[in-house]
């Protein structure tokens, strides 16, 4: 049994919404919120992009009808960004119309650095029209994030802050973990000050402890922010957070395209494999 398959079995909730739904309900029963993430990326064919949009639309309806506590996360390259930016924008806005109608929320995921600017540009357009129905992911390790975070905080954007998982060159991204952690902390401060509800995505105990200490020292209530982790990792920790009054959310990937997901996010970068293997043994 090879490594990607072993990891997929643990970290992917199944190939369909029907597979994932009971697992989401079990998390909700523990007061843990969920974001469903349909796996896939870099669609080059319009027919496949159209089919993906239909799957996203169906997913929003399924979440609404099942009454689970879940939002969705999307990748713009699955909606045709590599084909044509205007085509992708039309698909995004169609999806957000559905989200607004159903009072749902769509998180635009961040991909490799080649896509950072266009993703932010499309998010800003979408935020102008759809406000609190759309959010974005920002990666702390990118050098440009020191400008992006204040800009996005200035418009009150809903930001999910993560360290960053893609392999990027030194001129694009910080390489050493102490520097990434320090940047992450500075961006959390800005988001807590300037935005109503930052999403703090990390499994790093140093950062979690720092956030807890910083918010307590500055009288920032636990209801003002959210911790996020990945499905298959530290569920007991998230359940304890929820029991203790923190907002806790788990990202739950599902779908048939699990192999490209693991190739890019895990196999491409040895640090990611070490992170997953070491985190598997934490509660």
ABEGO torsion letter per residue (X at the ends): XBAAAAAAAAABAEABAAAAAAAAAAAAAAGBBBBBBBBEBGBABAAAAAAAAAAAAAAAAAAAAAGBBBBBBBBAAAAGAAABAAAAAAAAAAAAAAAAAAGBBBBBBBBBAAAAAAAAAAAAAAAAAAEAABBBBBBAABAAAAAAAAAAAAAGBBBBBBAEABBBBAAABBABAAAAAAAAAAAAAAAAAABABBBBBBABAAAAAAAAAAAAAAGBBAAABBBBBBBGBGAAAAAAAAAAGBBBBBBBBBEAAAAAAAAAAAAABAAAAAAAAAAAABX
